[in-house]
Amino acid sequence: MSLSFANRTRTYDERRGVIRFVGHDGLKQVVFLLSVGLFEQDSSHWSLREQGYLMAFDRCHSRILEIAQALYRKKNRSMIEMDANAVGSSLRFAN
């Protein structure tokens, strides 16, 4: 089977500093945790931070899913962390 992203739902986890989204490989659910450190965000208002991260995620949605699929093929785990170490310099976003 191949990884699919039928559900576009994504959530911001403030405590972990990640955006969480889910893919599926057949019946297997795969959780991705995208570090918000990959986004350059200069918001001084904490209440705007979540919205800014989610908007940046949405703008880069296709590229994020491409990278998520490549990481899944490489790691084949049920939870994949997408931080600078895992992604490298290929994923730098700007708001």
C-alpha positions in Angstrom: 0.0 0.0 0.0 1.0 3.6 -0.3 0.7 6.5 2.1 -2.3 8.7 1.6 -3.6 11.9 3.3 -7.3 11.7 2.9 -8.0 13.9 5.9 -6.6 17.5 5.7 -7.0 18.0 9.5 -4.0 19.3 11.3 -3.6 20.6 14.8 -1.0 22.7 16.6 0.4 21.3 19.8 1.8 24.2 21.7 3.4 22.1 24.4 5.5 20.1 21.9 5.9 22.9 19.4 4.6 20.8 16.5 1.8 20.6 14.0 0.3 17.2 14.0 -1.2 15.6 11.0 -2.1 12.0 10.0 -1.6 9.8 7.0 -2.8 6.3 6.3 -1.0 3.3 4.7 -4.0 1.0 4.2 -5.4 0.5 7.7 -2.2 1.7 9.4 -2.4 5.2 10.8 0.8 7.2 10.6 1.2 10.3 12.8 3.5 13.1 11.7 4.8 15.8 14.0 6.1 18.8 12.1 8.3 21.1 14.1 7.1 24.7 14.0 10.8 25.7 14.2 10.9 25.0 10.5 8.6 28.0 10.0 10.1 31.5 10.4 7.5 33.2 12.6 8.1 36.6 14.3 4.8 37.0 16.0 5.0 38.6 19.5 1.3 37.8 20.2 1.0 34.2 21.5 -2.6 34.0 20.4 -1.6 34.7 16.8 1.2 32.2 16.8 -1.1 29.1 16.3 -3.0 30.7 13.5 0.3 31.8 11.8 1.8 28.3 12.0 -1.4 26.6 10.6 -1.6 29.2 7.8 2.1 28.5 6.9 1.4 24.8 7.0 -1.6 25.2 4.6 0.5 27.3 2.2 3.2 24.6 2.0 0.8 21.6 2.3 1.8 19.9 -0.9 5.5 20.1 -0.2 5.1 19.0 3.4 3.2 15.9 2.2 5.9 15.1 -0.4 8.5 15.2 2.4 6.3 13.2 4.8 5.9 10.5 2.1 9.7 10.3 1.6 10.3 10.1 5.3 7.7 7.4 5.7 9.3 5.3 2.9 12.6 5.7 4.6 11.5 5.1 8.2 8.2 3.1 7.9 7.1 3.9 11.5 3.7 4.8 13.0 5.0 8.2 14.3 7.5 10.3 12.4 9.0 13.5 13.7 9.7 16.1 11.0 12.3 18.4 12.5 15.4 20.0 11.0 17.5 16.9 11.7 15.0 14.6 9.9 14.2 17.0 7.1 17.5 18.8 6.5 17.6 22.1 4.7 15.1 21.1 2.1 12.3 22.4 4.3 12.4 26.0 5.3 9.3 28.0 5.2 8.5 31.7 5.5 5.3 33.3 6.4 
